[in-house]
Every structure is written in structure tokens, then in C-alpha cells.
Amino acid sequence: MVERCARAGRRLDAEAAALDQIRGLEGPGAGAALEVARARARALAVRTVAAHGTLAALRERYAPSATDPVTDSMEQAKDRLLFATARLDAAHQAVVVGDGDRAARQLRAGEGAVAQAETLVRGVERLAARLREAAALVPAALTGAEAELATARRGGSRTPLATGELRARLAHADGVLAGVRGELTGARSYDPLDALRRITRAADRLDVGRSGVLDTAALLVARAAVGAADDFVTVHRGAVGPEARARLAEAVRTLRAGDGTGAAFPADTAAREARDLAEQDVRAHGNPCPAAADETGLPGAVLGGILLAEDADGGPPACFGGPGTRARRRLAPPS
């Protein structure tokens, strides 16, 4: 595996110049690429304002745990956009004076920041859609789980269970369903995705042939967890280590490999573990460049892997290529 990765890296290194040519980062194409990036940033600024309102509405409607995955997404998105604006402005100035190397460096950093801001905004938009879907699905999931409880009480479990074990599992499932019903009818807000997670896992312990609605609910929960973990790793890739990445890859692979709860439960678990590990990595990493705190968005750009943190100013932007060429946009020291 290590050798295969090394071969892939060498191949990407060999094509780095061609990648730059295709993307138009140098020469007359730089101006066009800059305008595309600026247009994306302007459109994203509008979406960011709308997403901020969406997040505020979600916080009013649902329990705090429902919006935990995107708690600071809007602040980070604004931070990335401010950084992108500054870098794209610097790229424009470099284009005007004909400094192609500096223009390419600043443009690449700006593009990376815009891409991460879009990931953050899209995460809020996607969470809002999934919470709506989950809330609509909870009543049907309760009905499906109640049907499975009735089947289990009649001895319909696929795996023979001792009487005491069956009673314990039935009591647990009854308690979970009663708790969710109470949340639906109570005055306090609740978390629809967490409610579906509890319903499906409680019903699964009864080992009855699953109803389709519970499979649908479990997959919705797993996709939400995998998406949230993937977004977090993407916008903190400069700090997230291999263990979190491996767990996330396992979650994605498991979810793609099968349908129903057989894939959904392990994918959900792996994704949540990946998110926890990634958050630990980010906390341990701390502020990557305290000496350069005056530049807006610089610490976030380094944490996000937009800049490679190889210099006091944050280092060169990450570029398309292999391990030997990804830092090729480093500026030469002033003479």
C-alpha cells in the first residue's frame, strides 16, 4: 500500500506543470481563473447570509444536539471568505503588475478558502434538509418499531432469546419509544435524528425482521453522521490525523457497501468516532500561527490545510500535485 501511494505521488508530481496549465493559473489564463473565483466568492457570500438565518431557525426549533455538528460553521465560513477576499484581491494586484508567480500563489489560496467556505455552508443546508426529513419520519418509525415489539412479544425474534433477556430488551425498547413520544408531545424541543437513532437501535436489539421504514430511518441517520464527519475533516485537514481519517474512510466504505441497518449502524458508529477523534486532533493542534494572528483568517486557513504551515506567514498554498510539488507556490525570499 505504501509503495502504491508513493507511485501515485510520483505520477502526480510529474503532471504538476500540466495541471497548472489546464487550470490556467499562469499566463493570460490567470485573469479568467481569478474572475471565476471572485464570482464564486460573491455568490457564496449570499448563501452564507441565508445559511446563517437557516441555522438560527434550526436552533429555535430543535434541541441543541441537533445543530451540534454545525455549531460554528457560519463563523468559520465567514472567516474563510474574508481570507479568500484578501487573497483574491492580492492575486488581482499581482496580475495587474504581471507577477505571475505571486498571482498563482494568492489565487490558489483564495480558491481553497472559497471551497472550504462552500463546504461549511452546504453542511448547514444539508443538515436542515435532513432534520426536516427526520422529523417527518419519526412518527412512521415509531409505528414500525411498535409493530416489531408486538412481533417480539409473540416470540417472533429470529434469534431465540432467554425469557429474561427478551423481557429486558422489550422493556428497554418500550422505554425508548415512550421517551420519544414524550418528546414529540412535550413543550421542549428535540433532536429528530437522535430520536431516529434511538428508535432504530432499540428495535434492532429485538432481532425481528425489519420494516422498511426503520431501514430508511437508520440510513438517514448514518448518512447525516458520515456527512458531518466528512465536512469537519475537510475543513480541518491541516490538523486531523490518520486515525480519524481511517475511521471516516471505514464509515464511507461501509455505507457504500450495503443497504439497511447492517451497513447503517456500523457506518454511523464509525462516523461519530471519526468526528470525535478529529475534534480531539484540532483541540490538540491549537492555534497554528499565533504570531500571525493579525491576518484575518490565517489560522483557519492553516488548520484547513489551505496553507501548508511551512513558514511563519502560513506557508505556500496546497496545490494540485504530489508530495514533491504540492508546495511549489512558495515565494522566493526577497533579495
Secondary structure, 3 states (H helix, E strand, C coil): CHHHHHHHHHHHHHCHHHHHHHHCCCCCHHHHHHHHHHHHHHHHHHHHHHHHHHHHHHHHHCCHHHHHHHCCHHHHHHHHHHHHHHHHHHHHHHHHHCCHHHHHHHHHHHHHHHHHHHHHHHHHHHHHHHHHHHHHHHHHHHHHHHHHHHHHHCCCCCCCCCHHHHHHHHHHHHHHHHHHHHHHHCCCCCCHHHHHHHHHHHHHCCCCCCCHHHHHHHHHHHHHHHHHHHHHHHHCCCCCCHHHHHHHHHHHHHHHHCCCHHHHHHHHHHHHHHHHHHHHHHHHHCCCCHHHCCCCCHHHHHHCCCECCCCCCCCCECCCCCCCCCCCCCCCCCC
